Amino acid sequence: MNNLLIYLDNCCFNRPFDDQSSLSVFLETQAKLTIQDFIKDNLLSLAWSFILDFENSANPDESIKEDIFTWKALSYPMIHFEEKILMHAEKLTQSGFGKKDALHIACALKAKADFFITVDKGIIKKAALINDIKIVNPTNFIDYPEEADEN
């Protein structure tokens, strides 16, 4: 698992603040919190982007916004806006991704992230459309590196 670069989209960052009464939400939250521990322990690297800044800035809950922004300080690389990213995102929207989702994916690709981690079922359903990055849910990510190490 060492040296993997991951990108978490905004919905993944927000998962621990969602209603935890659903088992799938609870499990995704626990996996996301484990991923956070791996980042803190320098077992994983985290990429950050301008679209994360934008979406998180719009969060009306100041405490959640501040909590999520703390992860920016632990992130490298930082992906800033570029026309190339916008052009790539536009191609992704033509494949059926939403505009913000496409920007997140384009930023993760620009960062050369190994994994794009999301709880957005719509993105996961379209994951096969993108060959340059593994798109997974947090619970699947927790299992993935172990499976990869066994091969």
matplotlib code that plots the C-alpha trace (Angstrom):
import matplotlib.pyplot as plt

x = [0.0, 3.0, 3.5, 0.0, -1.5, -5.2, -7.8, -10.9, -13.8, -16.0, -18.8, -16.2, -14.8, -18.4, -19.3, -18.5, -21.0, -23.9, -26.7, -25.0, -28.2, -27.7, -25.2, -23.6, -23.1, -21.6, -19.2, -18.1, -17.5, -15.4, -13.4, -12.9, -11.8, -9.3, -8.0, -7.6, -5.5, -3.3, -2.8, -1.8, 0.6, 2.2, 1.1, -0.9, -0.5, -3.5, -3.9, -6.0, -7.6, -9.2, -12.6, -12.3, -11.6, -14.6, -17.1, -16.0, -16.1, -19.8, -20.5, -22.9, -21.7, -18.6, -17.3, -17.5, -15.9, -13.0, -12.6, -12.4, -10.0, -7.5, -6.8, -5.5, -2.5, -1.7, -2.0, 0.5, 0.2, -2.1, -3.9, -4.7, -7.0, -5.7, -7.4, -6.2, -8.1, -11.2, -10.9, -10.5, -13.5, -15.6, -14.8, -15.7, -19.1, -19.7, -19.3, -22.0, -20.2, -21.6, -19.6, -18.2, -17.5, -15.7, -13.5, -12.6, -11.7, -9.7, -7.8, -7.1, -5.8, -3.6, -2.2, -1.5, -3.4, -3.5, -7.0, -10.1, -12.2, -15.8, -19.1, -21.0, -22.7, -23.2, -19.4, -18.7, -21.2, -19.3, -15.8, -15.2, -15.2, -11.9, -8.8, -6.1, -7.2, -9.0, -12.3, -13.5, -15.7, -13.8, -14.7, -13.4, -10.2, -9.5, -9.5, -7.8, -4.2, -4.2, -5.5, -2.9, -0.1, -1.2, -0.8]
y = [0.0, 2.3, 5.0, 4.8, 8.2, 8.5, 11.1, 11.4, 13.2, 15.6, 13.1, 10.8, 13.5, 14.2, 10.5, 10.6, 13.5, 11.6, 9.8, 6.6, 4.5, 2.7, -0.2, 0.7, 4.4, 3.2, 0.7, 3.4, 5.8, 3.3, 2.5, 6.2, 6.8, 4.0, 5.6, 8.8, 7.0, 5.5, 9.1, 10.4, 7.4, 8.2, 4.9, 6.7, 10.0, 12.2, 14.5, 17.8, 20.0, 23.3, 21.6, 20.2, 23.7, 25.0, 22.3, 22.4, 26.2, 25.9, 23.7, 25.6, 23.8, 25.7, 22.9, 20.2, 22.6, 23.3, 19.6, 18.7, 21.6, 20.2, 17.4, 19.9, 20.5, 16.8, 16.6, 16.6, 17.2, 20.2, 20.3, 23.9, 24.9, 24.4, 24.5, 21.0, 19.8, 21.6, 20.1, 16.6, 17.1, 18.2, 14.9, 13.0, 14.8, 13.6, 10.1, 10.7, 12.0, 15.1, 18.3, 18.4, 14.6, 15.0, 17.8, 15.6, 12.7, 14.9, 16.3, 12.8, 11.9, 15.0, 14.1, 10.6, 9.1, 5.4, 5.4, 7.7, 6.9, 7.9, 6.9, 8.2, 5.2, 6.9, 7.4, 3.8, 2.5, 4.4, 3.4, 1.0, 4.0, 5.2, 3.0, 5.3, 5.1, 2.6, 4.1, 2.4, 2.9, 3.2, -0.3, -1.8, 0.2, -1.2, -4.7, -3.8, -3.3, -6.6, -8.4, -6.7, -7.7, -11.3, -11.4]
z = [0.0, 0.5, -2.2, -3.6, -4.5, -4.0, -4.8, -2.7, -4.2, -2.2, -1.4, 0.0, 2.3, 3.5, 4.1, 7.9, 8.3, 6.6, 8.4, 9.6, 10.0, 6.7, 6.9, 3.6, 4.7, 8.0, 6.3, 3.8, 6.7, 8.6, 5.4, 4.7, 8.3, 7.9, 4.7, 6.6, 9.2, 6.4, 5.1, 8.6, 9.0, 5.6, 4.1, 1.4, -0.4, -1.0, -4.0, -3.7, -6.3, -7.1, -7.5, -3.9, -2.7, -4.7, -3.6, 0.1, 0.2, -0.6, 2.4, 4.7, 7.8, 8.9, 11.2, 8.4, 6.0, 8.3, 9.1, 5.4, 4.7, 7.2, 4.7, 2.2, 4.4, 4.2, 0.4, -2.4, -5.3, -5.4, -8.8, -9.9, -12.7, -16.2, -19.6, -20.3, -17.2, -18.4, -21.9, -20.4, -18.1, -21.1, -22.8, -19.7, -19.5, -23.1, -21.7, -19.2, -16.1, -14.3, -14.7, -11.2, -11.2, -14.5, -13.0, -10.1, -12.3, -14.6, -11.6, -10.3, -13.7, -13.8, -10.4, -11.7, -8.8, -8.6, -7.2, -7.4, -4.3, -4.2, -2.6, -5.7, -7.2, -10.5, -10.9, -9.9, -12.4, -15.2, -13.9, -16.8, -19.1, -17.6, -18.0, -16.6, -12.9, -10.7, -9.5, -6.3, -3.3, 0.1, 1.3, -1.9, -1.7, 1.7, 0.2, -3.1, -2.0, -0.1, -3.2, -5.4, -3.0, -3.2, -7.0]

ax = plt.figure().add_subplot(projection="3d")
ax.plot(x, y, z, "-o")
ax.set_aspect("equal")
plt.show()
